[in-house]
Amino acid sequence: MSRPRIVIVGAGFAGYRTARTLSRLTRHKAEITLLNPTDYFLYLPLLPQVAAGVLEPRRVTVSLSATLPRVRLVLGEADGIDLDGRTVRYTDPEGGVGTLPYDRLVIAVGSVNKLLPIPGVAEHAHGFRGLPEALYLRDHVTRQMELAGGAKDSAARCTFVVVGAGYTGTEVAAHGQMYTDAQARRRPPRDGVRPRWLLLDVAPRVLPEMDERLSRTADRVLRERGVDVRMGTSVKEATHDGVLLTDGEFVETRTLVWCVGVRPDPLVEGVGQPLERGRLIVDPYLQVPGRPEVFACGDAAAVPDLNDPGSFTPMTAQHAWRHGQIAARNVAASLGIGDRRAYRHRDLGFVVDLGGAKAAANPLGVPLPGPLAGLVTRGYHLAAMPGNRVRVAADWLLDSVLPRQAVQLGLVRSWSVPLDTASPELARVPGRPERGPDVSARGQVRDRPAEEPAKSAASEGPTGIGGTAEPAKGQPGGEPAKNQPGGEPARNQPGGEPAANPGPAGAPGPDPDTAPGPVKRPEDRPATPAEGDS
Ligand SMILES: Cc1cc2nc3c(=O)[nH]c(=O)nc-3n(C[C@H](O)[C@H](O)[C@H](O)COP(=O)(O)OP(=O)(O)OC[C@H]3O[C@@H](n4cnc5c(N)ncnc54)[C@H](O)[C@@H]3O)c2cc1C
């Protein structure tokens, strides 16, 4: 008898844990396939440390094939799910397309940067949701500090604006200020300009979603470090020269980091099932109602919060990781292995790394003071990482005794990490079409034999999925990006309504001559896609 086929789409916190738990529970009784665009699991909470040069990028990754030996890895991005035909269509990293038939499906595609219809933001800001963006920021910040030495616009180059004071923005600003201060100490800008990081949010306090004691700690550490914390303020317009704030001030800068939150991956929109603010609605067993063979978990799923009836669990790694375990258990139960269980959780508290020995942490709800918080935060991350712990600890040790390496490799260019992307985990490359809801929304798989391996998209002819003939989102001639598919309006941000099409708000569309991405700063714009940003 053939083994049931389980396909898991996405290998983040939820998908990775589902695959790992399922391979233990099913013990070769099922064929488990994991579809993911990269060959690694990314430990996102340590990404700010990559941007600040504390950790080398590979440290925050965990090899999928090395740690999931009984799981078949398929490299690629799902761009359509046919629920009736029980197949997932995907495009591989070289543009080939294929389909995966399934008996059980787990959708765990996570989330992408959230956009707001603020003029100039889609063109001038960068998000912080994937490794390419972290590498870009590290290089860009390093380069601004180097270019500031003696340049007329050194004040603008030494000013870094972060929008969104949730855990991501707070950590980026806290680590960023430390990083640039260290650079300035070693090589002070000639006119004595000090690097300045601004952290903006229209919320009244930093870490607005968290315990107030964590907010107070983070606020104090940021201010002591010199970060210009401006709550109740956001960006009204972004331009090449800087940002106009909602209080009327114009801040000259070359750096705008967009951390206002995330929205579910646009793939779920195309599944054609009921959504809650863009997330796929599931029952407490993580099953899609009316589709008992389909499960969803992590940021992409609206999972009922049984501790708070009527609400859904928030989009955090903690939940996604634990969803993954329950999804695996319930998939196995649906195949006759073990019993199913509803998702219930206990709040484990939160940790926010503020750089050096500083952190704001309340494990199990107990707020910790000073250096103990720093110790617990790092210990928590080491324990939570599913691999690569020794290398991470080694980098932390080296960082505590050696000056940080302030060199920019320039491998990730501004245009290759546009804010508006359905694939923040991949740097955009010239010529490769990007996955978008225009493709997935159809949710139909073209006639092709089941389990057909990926083949070249070019051979698909003029209507080839993922091929060059069909305009892809964000590509010249492509359909304008449909942002915020039912996306949750950013809480506490101006204009926090789902954007119908914020990309071109107040600005022209991508320049067909040059633009693999929508960035249009004159000096950023590459003469050819291979050259690039300032
Ligand atoms: C900088 C940063 C710091 C954070 N810090 C914390 C923290 O300290 N604590 C906390 O609880 N949460 C934190 N979060 C939030 C947390 O990382 C997310 O809630 C969590 O990653 C969600 O898990 P997931 O599995 O749903 O999605 P992800 O971890 O994002 O994984 C989704 C996976 O699906 C893949 N994928 C996407 N689209 C497709 C497709 N079409 N086909 C195939 N695969 C696809 C992606 O490549 C990825 O591997 C942080 C987030 C960021 C960005």
The ligand as an ORCA input file, in Angstrom:
! r2SCAN-3c Opt
* xyz 0 1
  C      13.141     40.696     12.817
  C      12.091     39.868     13.503
  C      12.231     39.563     14.842
  C      11.259     38.791     15.484
  N      11.428     38.508     16.821
  C      10.506     37.746     17.446
  C      10.682     37.402     18.812
  O      11.661     37.805     19.461
  N       9.736     36.606     19.389
  C       8.626     36.149     18.712
  O       7.808     35.424     19.291
  N       8.445     36.467     17.415
  C       9.353     37.235     16.765
  N       9.175     37.565     15.439
  C       7.981     37.069     14.730
  C       8.220     35.649     14.269
  O       9.450     35.543     13.638
  C       7.097     35.182     13.360
  O       5.873     35.303     14.048
  C       7.342     33.728     12.972
  O       8.486     33.643     12.155
  C       6.143     33.139     12.255
  O       6.438     31.818     11.923
  P       5.871     31.174     10.579
  O       6.358     29.787     10.542
  O       4.432     31.436     10.463
  O       6.552     32.058      9.435
  P       8.083     32.155      9.037
  O       8.964     31.848     10.169
  O       8.233     33.479      8.393
  O       8.246     31.027      7.947
  C       7.532     31.037      6.738
  C       8.293     30.138      5.784
  O       7.511     29.956      4.631
  C       8.311     30.170      3.499
  N       7.420     30.591      2.419
  C       6.812     31.778      2.254
  N       6.072     31.774      1.146
  C       6.207     30.542      0.601
  C       5.691     29.926     -0.559
  N       4.874     30.559     -1.374
  N       6.063     28.658     -0.834
  C       6.896     27.989     -0.015
  N       7.403     28.521      1.105
  C       7.068     29.791      1.407
  C       9.314     31.218      3.928
  O      10.458     31.193      3.095
  C       9.613     30.748      5.332
  O      10.613     29.780      5.336
  C      10.136     38.321     14.770
  C       9.986     38.652     13.425
  C      10.961     39.408     12.789
  C      10.803     39.731     11.322
*
